[in-house]
Amino acid sequence: MKTYIALFEYEAGKPGYGVVFPDLPGCISAGDDYADAFRMAHEALALYADSEDRLPEPRSLEEIKATWEAWPEWEQQYQFQVAQIRLYPLAEAVKLCSEKAFAIAVSRTFMS
């Protein structure tokens, strides 16, 4: 299964996270808190993959930093965390997103 880099954007002291996938233009998500955004990111990725004929190969964080044209803006203007989101088939992603145990994986997703 493919794993894509996701950027979880937040504002200190304000609720909510926005999620962007640099490798997948237009694939975005959001959540009330990190755990919610993490679950919704899996669902957004699965929905995106389900609607596309072919997905690009995932890039490493280093490749994204070097080639994604929006990286300099993100680095200077946003507070964000980087996580890896694994692509699951849509039905499996929806099921995972509804399970409480899924939140346990949240603490292990941040990249250094």
Contact map, one row per residue, 1 for C-alpha under 8 A:
1110000000000000000000000000000000000000000000000000000000000000000000000000000000000111000000000000000000000000
1111000000000000000000000000000000000000000000000000000011000000000000000000000000000110000000000000000000000000
1111100000000000000000000000000000000000000000000000000001000000000000000000000000011110000000000000000000000000
0111110000000000000010100000000000000000000000000000000001100000000000000000000000011110000000000000000000000000
0011111000000000000011100000000000000000000000000000000001111000000000000000000001111000000000000000000000000000
0001111100000000001111000000000000000000000000000000000000000000000000000000000001111000000000000000000000000000
0000111110000000001111000000000000000000000000000000000000000000000000000000000111100000000000000000000000000000
0000011111000000111100000000000001001000000000000000000000000000000000000000000111100000000000000000000000000000
0000001111100000111000000000000000000000000000000000000000000000000000000000011110000000000000000000000000000000
0000000111110111110000000000000000000000000000000000000000000000000000000000011100000000000000000000000000000000
0000000011111110100000000000000000000000000000000000000000000000000000000000011000000000000000000000000000000000
0000000001111100000000000000000000000000000000000000000000000000000000000000001000000000000000000000000000000000
0000000000111110000000000000000000000000000000000000000000000000000000000000000000000000000000000000000000000000
0000000001111111000000000000000000000000000000000000000000000000000000000000000000000000000000000000000000000000
0000000001101111100000000000000110000000000000000000000000000000000000000000000000000000000000000000000000000000
0000000001000111110000000000011111001000000000000000000000000000000000000000000000000000000000000000000000000000
0000000111100011111000000000011111001000000000000000000000000000000000000000000000000000000000000000000000000000
0000000111000001111100000001111000001000000000000000000000000000000000000000000000000000000000000000000000000000
0000011110000000111110000001110000001000100000000000000000000000000000000000000000000000000000000000000000000000
0000011100000000011111000011100000000000000000000000000000000000000000000000000000000000000000000000000000000000
0001111000000000001111111011000000000000000000000000000000000000000000000000000000000000000000000000000000000000
0000111000000000000111111000000000000000000000000000000000000001000100000000000000000000000000000000000000000000
0001100000000000000011111000000000000000000000000000000101100001000000000000000000000000000000000000000000000000
0000000000000000000011111110000000000000000000000000001100000000000000000000000000000000000000000000000000000000
0000000000000000000011111110000000000000000000000000000000000000000000000000000000000000000000000000000000000000
0000000000000000000000011111000000000000000000000000000000000000000000000000000000000000000000000000000000000000
0000000000000000000110011111100000000000000110010000000000000000000000000000000000000000000000000000000000000000
0000000000000000011110000111110000000000100100000000000000000000000000000000000000000000000000000000000000000000
0000000000000000011100000011111000001001100100000000000000000000000000000000000000000000000000000000000000000000
0000000000000001111000000001111100011001100000000000000000000000000000000000000000000000000000000000000000000000
0000000000000001110000000000111111111101000000000000000000000000000000000000000000000000000000000000000000000000
0000000000000011100000000000011111011000000000000000000000000000000000000000000000000000000000000000000000000000
0000000000000011100000000000001111111000000000000000000000000000000000000000000000000000000000000000000000000000
0000000100000001100000000000001111111100000000000000000000000000000000000000000000000000000000000000000001000000
0000000000000000000000000000001011111110000000000000000000000000000000000000000000000000000000000000001001000000
0000000000000000000000000000011111111111000000000000000000000000000000000000000000000000000000000000000000000000
0000000100000001111000000000111111111111100000000000000000000000000000000000000000000000000000000000000000000000
0000000000000000000000000000001001111111110000000000000000000000000000000000000000000000000000000000000001000000
0000000000000000000000000000000000111111111000000000000000000000000000000000000000000000000000011000011000000000
0000000000000000000000000000111000011111111100000000000000000000000000000000000000000000000000001000000000000000
0000000000000000001000000001110000001111111110000000000000000000000000000000000000001000000000000000000000000000
0000000000000000000000000000000000000111111111000000000000000000000000000000000000001111000010001000000000000000
0000000000000000000000000000000000000011111111100000000000000000000000000000000000000000010011001000000000000000
0000000000000000000000000011100000000001111111110000000000000000000000000000000000000000000000000000000000000000
0000000000000000000000000010000000000000111111111000000000000000000000000000000000000010000000000000000000000000
0000000000000000000000000000000000000000011111111100000000000000000000000000000000000011110010000000000000000000
0000000000000000000000000000000000000000001111111110000000000000000000000000000000000000010000000000000000000000
0000000000000000000000000010000000000000000111111111000000000000000000000000000000000000000000000000000000000000
0000000000000000000000000000000000000000000011111111111000000000000000000000000000000000000000000000000000000000
0000000000000000000000000000000000000000000001111111100000000000000000000000000000000000110000000000000000000000
0000000000000000000000000000000000000000000000111111100000000000000000000000000000000000000000000000000000000000
0000000000000000000000000000000000000000000000011111111000000000000000000000000000000000000000000000000000000000
0000000000000000000000000000000000000000000000001111111000000000000000000000000000000000000000000000000000000000
0000000000000000000000000000000000000000000000001001111100000000000000000000000000000000000000000000000000000000
0000000000000000000000010000000000000000000000001001111110000000000000000000000000000000000000000000000000000000
0000000000000000000000110000000000000000000000000000011111000000000000000000000000000000000000000000000000000000
0100000000000000000000000000000000000000000000000000001111100000000000000000000000000000000000000000000000000000
0111100000000000000000100000000000000000000000000000000111110000000000000000000000000000000000000000000000000000
0001100000000000000000100000000000000000000000000000000011111111000000000000000000000000000000000000000000000000
0000100000000000000000000000000000000000000000000000000001111111000000000000000000000000000000000000000000000000
0000100000000000000000000000000000000000000000000000000000111111100000000000000000000000000000000000000000000000
0000000000000000000000000000000000000000000000000000000000111111110000000000000000000000000000000000000000000000
0000000000000000000000000000000000000000000000000000000000111111111100000000000000000000000000000000000000000000
0000000000000000000001100000000000000000000000000000000000111111111100100000000000000000000000000000000000000000
0000000000000000000000000000000000000000000000000000000000001111111100100000000000000000000000000000000000000000
0000000000000000000000000000000000000000000000000000000000000111111100000000000000000000000000000000000000000000
0000000000000000000000000000000000000000000000000000000000000011111110000000000000000000000000000000000000000000
0000000000000000000001000000000000000000000000000000000000000011111111100000000000000000000000000000000000000000
0000000000000000000000000000000000000000000000000000000000000000001111110000000000000000000000000000000000000000
0000000000000000000000000000000000000000000000000000000000000000000111111100000000000000000000000000000000000000
0000000000000000000000000000000000000000000000000000000000000001100111111110000000000000000000000000000000000000
0000000000000000000000000000000000000000000000000000000000000000000011111111000000000000000000000000000000000000
0000000000000000000000000000000000000000000000000000000000000000000001111111110000000000000000000000000000000000
0000000000000000000000000000000000000000000000000000000000000000000001111111111000000000000000000000000000000000
0000000000000000000000000000000000000000000000000000000000000000000000111111111000000000000000000000000000000000
0000000000000000000000000000000000000000000000000000000000000000000000011111110000000000000000000000000000000000
0000000000000000000000000000000000000000000000000000000000000000000000001111111000000000000000000000000000000000
0000000011100000000000000000000000000000000000000000000000000000000000001111111100000000000000000000000000000000
0000000011110000000000000000000000000000000000000000000000000000000000000110111110000000000000000000000000000000
0000001111000000000000000000000000000000000000000000000000000000000000000000011111000000000000000000000000000000
0000001110000000000000000000000000000000000000000000000000000000000000000000001111100000000000000000000000000100
0000111100000000000000000000000000000000000000000000000000000000000000000000000111110000000000000000000000000110
0000111100000000000000000000000000000000000000000000000000000000000000000000000011111000000000000000000000001110
0011110000000000000000000000000000000000000000000000000000000000000000000000000001111100000000000000000000001110
0011110000000000000000000000000000000000110000000000000000000000000000000000000000111110000000000000000000001000
1111000000000000000000000000000000000000010000000000000000000000000000000000000000011111000000000000000000000000
1111000000000000000000000000000000000000010011000000000000000000000000000000000000001111100000000000000000000000
1000000000000000000000000000000000000000010001000000000000000000000000000000000000000111110110000000000000000000
0000000000000000000000000000000000000000000001000100000000000000000000000000000000000011111110000000000000000000
0000000000000000000000000000000000000000001001100100000000000000000000000000000000000001111111000000000000000000
0000000000000000000000000000000000000000000000000000000000000000000000000000000000000000111111100000000000000000
0000000000000000000000000000000000000000000000000000000000000000000000000000000000000001111111110000000000000000
0000000000000000000000000000000000000000011001000000000000000000000000000000000000000001111111111000000000000000
0000000000000000000000000000000000000000001000000000000000000000000000000000000000000000011111111100000000000000
0000000000000000000000000000000000000000000000000000000000000000000000000000000000000000001111111110000000000000
0000000000000000000000000000000000000010000000000000000000000000000000000000000000000000000111111110010000000000
0000000000000000000000000000000000000011011000000000000000000000000000000000000000000000000011111110010000000000
0000000000000000000000000000000000000000000000000000000000000000000000000000000000000000000001111111010000000000
0000000000000000000000000000000000000000000000000000000000000000000000000000000000000000000000111111110000000000
0000000000000000000000000000000000000000000000000000000000000000000000000000000000000000000000000111111000000000
0000000000000000000000000000000000000000000000000000000000000000000000000000000000000000000000000011111110000000
0000000000000000000000000000000000000010000000000000000000000000000000000000000000000000000000011111111111000000
0000000000000000000000000000000000100010000000000000000000000000000000000000000000000000000000000001111111000000
0000000000000000000000000000000000000000000000000000000000000000000000000000000000000000000000000000111111100000
0000000000000000000000000000000000000000000000000000000000000000000000000000000000000000000000000000111111111000
0000000000000000000000000000000001100100000000000000000000000000000000000000000000000000000000000000011111111100
0000000000000000000000000000000000000000000000000000000000000000000000000000000000000000000000000000000111111100
0000000000000000000000000000000000000000000000000000000000000000000000000000000000000000000000000000000011111100
0000000000000000000000000000000000000000000000000000000000000000000000000000000000111000000000000000000011111110
0000000000000000000000000000000000000000000000000000000000000000000000000000000011110000000000000000000001111111
0000000000000000000000000000000000000000000000000000000000000000000000000000000001110000000000000000000000001111
0000000000000000000000000000000000000000000000000000000000000000000000000000000000000000000000000000000000000111
